[in-house]
Amino acid sequence: MGADGGSGTAAGPDVPWRKVLWERQPFPDNYVDRRFLEELRRNVGVRQYHYWAVVKEAVLVGQQISCVSLFLTLWYYMDQGLLSPTTLLWTCLLCALLGYGLYQAMRPGGRSSLRPRTRLADLQSAAIFLSFTFGFSPVLKTLTESVSTDTVYAMSSVMLLAHLVSFPYARPSPPSSLSLNAALFGSVCLASRLPGALHTFAMLSCALLVFALWPCLLQRARERGPGGSAGVCVGVCVGGVGALGSLGRAGAGLLAVALGGVTLLCPLLLVRLQRHKDNIQGPWDEAEILEDLSRFLH
């Protein structure tokens, strides 16, 4: 591509060049004038990231990883007989009541086009879920009896990983269908390996509290202010490391390294690599290659 003549002979200065293809001009096809590169723009509309702002958003990923680690720690304690299902049920009930009170207290003021749910409707939904879960607990307990334990653990790991990958970190409430279903499926697989039906019911109730209700409370806290939600997320991360620390230092160390990488190292890489972004925009038309591939289909 040439400038002020390109290749071939150029016309005289009395003939202006126009960027048109439907008129015959006394210029070569690859001719451009001096104004062509004057309209060149770099990195138009590129968002500038700041390190601590990215860290605040990355903490959401770390707290969700910690939630999964807390759930797995509780499951391990129940599987080893170190935690009774009655204690877990009462703890989940207390946390649910406390969380529901905070959720109602942080309700945003002003009028909304959506009619808020009443407390009676929330109570009915909770009663229906708990009734069906308690009734089907014996069935869920024997759901994976014909499946090997290694296969159950592998399926649970894949489902919990899918939950972390598909979780809507930008807006946790309501949880996405794929993320919630993957977490509940993994929870059912793990709960089916517990000693009794009451253990299964307690584990599924805990899964509902961690994977379905906690994101709603977290989203409400984020709407109230980013500072408070970041503090809550840091507390959850510390709790996850402490929970794994009660099982062994190796697991707690690995989780701490993973959380540090996700919340501190990855934002640093994003900010550092941003300076190498080079997106150019100009007066040219982007080429679109349309190739006929029908000859390969016969």
N, C-alpha and C positions, 0 to 999 in steps of 0.2 A: 504494500500500500504506500503510495507516494504522497507527497505534499507539495503543492504549488507545481503541479505538472505530473507527479507520479512517474509513470513510464510512458513514453511516446511524446508526441508534440503537444504543446499546450496552446490554447487560444490566446489572443491578445488581451490586454488588460481592459479593453472596452466591453468585453463579453463577460458578464458575471456568471459564476458557477452556482448552480442550484442543485440541491439534494433531491432530485427526482429521477425516476427511472422510465417514466412514460413519455418523455420528450427527448428528441435527439439533440445532443449538445456537442459542441466541438471540443470535447475533452475525452481522454481515455476513461475506460470503465473504472479504473482504480484511482482516479484523481480525487483528491480532497484539498481544500484550501486551508489557510492558516486558522480559520475559526473552528475547525473540527475538534482539535484537542483543547480549545479554550472551554468547551462545555464538559470536559472530563471532571467527574466528581468521584471521590473516594470515600468509602465507608459511610454512605448516606443512610441515615436512620439506624445506625448501629447503636445498640444500647450499651452504655458505659456502666460496668459493674463496680461496686465498692466491696472491699473484702469483708468487712464486718456485716454488711447487709446480706451478703451471700452466706456468711456463717449462720446468721439467724434463720435463714431458710433451710440450710443444711441440717440444723439441729432437729428439724422435724423428721428427717430420715433417721437420724440417730435414735430419737426417742421411740420410733416404731420398731427398730431393731431391738431396743431394750424391752419393749412390750412383749415381743416374741420370746426373748430370753427369760423374762419373768414368768410367762406362761409355761415354758418348758421346765423351769425350776420347780414350779408348783406341781406339775405333773410328775416329776421325778420324786418329789417328797411323798406324793400319794402312792406312787408305784412301789416305793420302798417301805411303806407303812409308817413313815415319819409324820404324816399329816392326815388327820381323820377327815372324812367327807363332811361331817357335821360342823367341824371348825371352819372348813373352807366355805360352806354354805352360809354360816352366820357372818363370816367376814365379807363375803360377796354381798349379802343383804345390807350390811352396814355401809359398805362402800357405795352401793347403788343408791341408798337413801341420801347419803351425804352428797353424792354427785348430782342427784336429781334436785336437791335443794340449791346447790350452787348453780345448776343450769337454769332454774327458775329465777334465781336472784340476779343472774347476769342477762336476763332477757332485755333486749334493746327497747328503749322507749319510743314513743311516737306511734302513729297509726300505720298499719300495714295492710296491704291488699289481701294477704292470706289470713284466714281465720285461724288463730292459735288453737292447738289441741287443749282440751280440758284435762284436769287431773284424773277425772273418772275414766276418760278414754285411755289415758296412759296406764292406769291401773288395770283396766280390762285387757289391754294388749299384753301386759306383763303376766297376768294371770293365765291367759290363753297359752302363751309360750311355755310357761313353767309347767302347766298341766300336761300339755302334749309331750314335752321333754321328759317329764317324770313318768308318764304312761309308757313311752316308747323306750325308756332306758334299758329294760331287760332285752328288748330286741336289738338295740344298738350295742349292748354288751356282747352279744353273740354274733355280731354282724361279720366279723373278720376271723371267726374261729378256724375256717378252712384255709386261711391265708397265712403264710409263714410270717414270723415276727420281723425278719429282715425286710421283707417286702412291705410290711406295714410301716416300718420306720422310714423306708425309702420314699414311699408315697407321701408320708407326712412331711418329710423334708422338702420334697418338690412342691407340695402345696403351700407350705409356709413361705418358701422362696418366691413362689408365684404371687402370694399375698403381698410381700414386700415390694416386688417389682411393679405390680399393678395398683398399688395403693395411691389414691389421689392426694398427693402431698400438698398441692396448691390449695385445695379445698377439701379437707377430710370429711366433712359432713354434707350429705349422707355418704357413707362408704360406697364405693363402686360395687356393682354386682359381682364382677370377677374376683375382686380382692376379698370381699366378705365371704363368698361361697368357697373360695380356696382355703381361707383360714378355718371356716367351720368344717370343711371336709377333712382337713388335717387334724382338727381337734377331735372329730368323731373317730378317726383311725387310732389316735393315741388313747382316747378314752376307752375304746373297746379292749385295750390291753390291761385295764385296771382290774383289781380283784373282784369288785361287786357292782351291782346296778346302781347303788347309791353313789359310789365313786364316779361312775359315768355321768350321772345326773349333775353332780357337783362340778365336774370338769367342764361339761358343756355350759353350765350356768356361768362359770368363770370365763369361758371363751366368749360368750355373748357380752359379758361385761367389758372384756379387754378389746375385742375386735369390732364390736358394733356400737356400744354406748360410749366408750371412752373417746373415739374420734368426734362424736357430736359435742361432748363437753370441751374438747380441745379447740374445735372450731368456734364455739361460743367465746372461749377465752381469747382467741385470736381477734375476734371482732371487737372485743372490749379494748384491746391494746396489745401491740406486738411485744412490749417488754415483759408483761406478765406471762404470756404464753411461752416465751423463750426461757424464763425462769422455771416454769413447770416442766418443760422438755429437758432442761439440764437436770432437774431433780429426778425425772424418770430414768435418764441415762445413768445417774449415780446409783439409783436403786437397782437397775439391771446388772451393773457391775458388782454391786454388793451381793445380790442374790446368787450370781454365779460364783462369787468368792466364797460363799458358804459351802459350795460343793468342791471347790478346788481352786488353787491359785492359777493354774494353767488356763482354765476357761475364762476366768476374770481378766487375766492378762490379754488373751486373744480378743476378748470383747472390747477392752479398753483401747487396744491398738486399732481395731476396726472402727470404733467410734471416733478416735482421733483422726484417722485417715479420712473418714467421711465428712466430718464437721470442720476440720482445720486444714488438712492437706489438699483435698479436692477443691475447695473454694480458692485456695492460693494458686493452684494450677490454672484454674479458670481465669483468674485475674491476670496472671502472668502471660498466659497464652493469648489473651485478648489483644495485646499490643501487636501481635503478628497477623491480625485479621486484615485482609486487603481485598475489599470488595469495590470494584470499579463500575461506574455507571456513566454513560455518555450518550451522544446523539445517534449512535449506531443502532441498527436493528439486530436483535439476537437471531443467530442462524438456527433453523430447525431442520434437522435431517430426517427426511421421510424416505425410508428405503422399502422397496417392495420385497417382502420375504416370502411371497407365494411360491417362488421356485423351490424353496426348501421344504415345502409342505407336501410335495408330491413324491 
